[in-house]
Amino acid sequence: MSQQIDTGTAAEDPVFPTIREVDAGAPVRWIGRGIRDFRACPVPSLFYGFCFAAMGLIVTMVFEHAYAYTAAMTSGFLLLGPFLAMGLYEISRQHEQGQACALLPTFTVWRRNAGNIGIFAVVLGVIFLVWARASLVIFALFYTNELPNLSGLLSQLVTLENLEFLLVYFSVGLMFACIVFAASVISVPLMLDRDQDAITSMLASIAALARNPGAMLVWASIIVVLTLIGFLSFHLGLVVVMPVVGHASWHAYRDLVAPAADASPPAPTR
């Protein structure tokens, strides 16, 4: 009787996802699939695109004359991107399964694994708050001129004024971005698709990065370039860029994580 109970318990234990290796060209294919999903489901995709663009525009308008806050909020917007893109993951999943691309179900997709998604959201929120505070401290310590408006700061970036500030700001920002990227490459799709717990999902995401450093470097570079294009177009480019990146992230998850049937069984309990 005790043997049967142990076996049943082991069978119910969550299986750590099997991470696959992909080539450095895989991110380009993910973007191609993301564009395909965008074209197949334009209405719900554009809804999320306009939401991202509206958020960016509101942040810029509110903090036009306090750019230290705008920089922190905009960077935080990027840090929280994986959580905000859940609806786009669901749209890609619908299209993948041949279902109609419905917008309304994406609003409640988080309910599938609410507890663990909530934990992940708290983790990202804490990272964002720390980064926002660090951003203000860096401005206070290293920004030597009077805080400019948005156009003034952009001109200083182009002319490389306050070089020490730029180096420190972007170095610290890169550190936070790397932490978030490592923990979120596949974590949210994994939690939505398999009801995986938050800790295992983040560890699997880190494992995907460790096993595919070349592909992940290319993927991160593509995300940064596309996002910069979106911001430099006064956030209007985000209407298309963010949905494509969100859809592509779902396909990244599909390539990086083996199907559940292929995952290695858990070690037997002794």
Residue pairs with C-beta under 8 A, 6 or more apart in sequence:
6 269
9 269
10 266
10 268
10 269
13 266
14 196
14 197
14 200
14 266
15 260
15 263
15 264
15 265
15 266
16 200
16 203
16 204
16 263
16 264
16 266
17 190
17 194
17 196
17 200
17 204
17 257
17 258
17 263
18 257
18 258
18 262
18 263
18 264
19 204
19 207
19 208
19 211
19 256
19 257
19 258
20 211
20 255
20 256
20 257
20 258
21 211
21 212
22 212
22 215
22 255
22 256
23 214
23 215
24 214
24 215
24 218
25 218
26 215
26 218
26 219
26 252
26 255
27 215
27 218
27 219
27 222
27 248
27 252
28 218
28 222
29 251
29 255
30 219
30 248
30 249
30 251
30 252
30 255
31 222
31 244
31 245
31 248
33 247
33 248
33 251
34 92
34 243
34 244
34 245
34 246
34 247
34 248
34 249
34 250
34 251
35 244
35 247
37 45
37 91
37 92
37 95
37 247
37 250
38 45
38 240
38 243
38 244
38 247
40 95
40 101
41 91
41 94
41 95
41 101
43 101
43 103
44 87
44 91
44 101
44 102
44 103
44 106
45 88
45 91
45 243
45 247
46 239
46 243
47 103
48 85
48 87
48 88
48 242
48 243
48 246
49 238
49 239
49 240
49 241
49 242
49 243
50 239
51 84
52 84
52 235
52 238
52 239
52 242
53 230
53 235
53 236
53 238
53 239
53 242
55 77
56 74
56 77
56 230
56 231
56 235
56 238
57 234
57 235
59 70
59 73
59 74
59 77
60 70
60 74
60 150
60 234
60 235
63 69
63 70
63 73
64 70
64 149
64 150
65 149
66 147
67 147
67 148
67 149
67 150
67 152
67 153
68 135
68 136
68 139
68 143
68 147
69 136
70 150
71 135
71 139
71 169
72 131
72 132
72 135
72 136
73 132
74 231
75 131
75 132
75 135
75 173
75 176
75 177
76 128
76 131
76 132
78 177
78 227
79 124
79 127
79 128
79 131
79 176
79 177
79 180
80 124
80 125
80 128
81 242
82 124
82 180
82 184
82 187
82 188
82 249
83 117
83 120
83 121
83 124
83 188
85 188
85 242
85 245
85 246
85 249
86 106
86 109
86 110
86 117
86 188
86 192
87 103
87 106
87 107
87 109
87 246
88 106
88 242
88 243
88 246
88 247
88 249
88 250
89 109
89 188
89 189
89 192
89 246
89 249
89 250
89 253
90 105
90 106
90 109
90 192
91 101
91 103
91 106
91 247
92 246
92 247
92 250
92 251
93 192
93 193
93 250
94 100
94 101
94 102
94 105
95 101
96 250
96 254
109 192
110 117
112 192
112 195
113 191
113 192
113 195
113 196
116 191
116 195
116 196
116 197
116 198
116 201
117 188
117 191
117 192
117 198
119 198
119 199
120 184
120 187
120 188
120 191
120 198
120 201
120 202
123 183
123 198
123 202
124 180
124 184
127 176
127 179
127 180
130 176
131 173
131 176
134 172
134 176
135 169
135 172
135 173
138 165
138 168
138 169
138 172
139 147
139 165
139 169
142 162
142 164
142 165
142 168
142 169
143 162
143 165
144 162
144 165
145 156
145 161
145 162
148 155
148 156
156 162
157 166
160 166
181 209
181 216
181 220
182 205
182 206
182 209
183 202
183 205
183 206
184 202
184 205
185 205
185 208
185 209
185 216
185 219
185 249
185 252
185 253
185 256
186 201
186 204
186 205
186 208
186 252
186 253
186 256
186 257
187 198
187 201
187 202
187 204
187 205
188 201
189 249
189 250
189 253
190 196
190 201
190 204
190 205
190 253
190 257
191 197
191 198
191 201
193 253
194 260
196 204
204 257
208 216
208 256
208 257
209 216
212 256
219 252
223 245
226 241
226 244
226 245
227 238
227 241
227 242
227 245
229 237
229 241
230 236
230 237
230 238
230 241
230 242
231 237
231 238
